[in-house]
Amino acid sequence: MMYRRFSIQKILSKVRMLSMWLKIRHLVDPVFQYLNQPVGHTDRHTVWNPNRFWYLYKINLLEKCWQKEAANKGQHTY
């Protein structure tokens, strides 16, 4: 019985660690994209204002999620 309780605690700690990692990733990913913008390319514009970049990043993320959800729903409709 003690072995089973230990394994459940271990699983819960891993779930908490994964949750924390996802929260950190949601902050690090936009910062990384902001710092690695292409400079001087004509096909994409560089956004220098961090607030403007954050606004455009959220819109882009919302569009990607919307397209992903529509694609998933499209597979199940006949």
N, C-alpha and C positions, 0 to 999 in steps of 0.2 A: 504494500500500500504506500509506503514511503517513497518508493521508486517512482510510482505513477505521479505523485504530487510534485516531485522534483522535476519531472519531465514537463508537466503542465506549466510550472513556473518558468522553466527554461523557454518554452514556446512563447509564453506571454512576454518575456523580456525581449525575445527576438522580434515580436510584433511591434513592441514599443520602439525598438531601435529602427525598424523599417519605417515606422510612422515618422520618426524624427528625421530620418534620411530624406524622406519625400518632402517634408517641410523645408529642409535646407536646400534641396534641389530646386524647389519652386522659386527660391530667392537667387540662387547662384546662376541658373540658366539664363535669365534675362540680362544679368550683369555681364556674363561671358559673351553673350551675343552683342551687347552694346559695345564692349571693348574690342571685339573682332569684326567690326563692320568694315566692308570694303571701302577704301578711300580712293577717290579718283576714277571710279568705274562709272561709265555712262548708263549702264543698264539699271543700276540701283542707286538711289540717292542716300548719302550719309546723313544721319540725323544727329546733330550735335547736342541738342537740348535733351537732357535725360528725362524730363517730364514728358516731352513730346514722344520720345522713344518708348517710354513706358505705356503711353496711351496707344500708340500704334502696335506695340507688342501685344497688348491685351486684345485689341481688335483682331489681329492676325490669329491669335490663339483661339478666340471665339469662332472665327471662320473655319479653322481647321477642325475644331470639335463638332461644329455644325455639319460639315461635310462628312466627317467620320460617322456621325449618328445617322445621317441620311443614307449613307452607303450601307450601313448595317441594317437599316429598316428595309432598304430596297432588296436585300437578299431574301427576305421572308415573304414579300408580296408576290402574288401570282397574277 
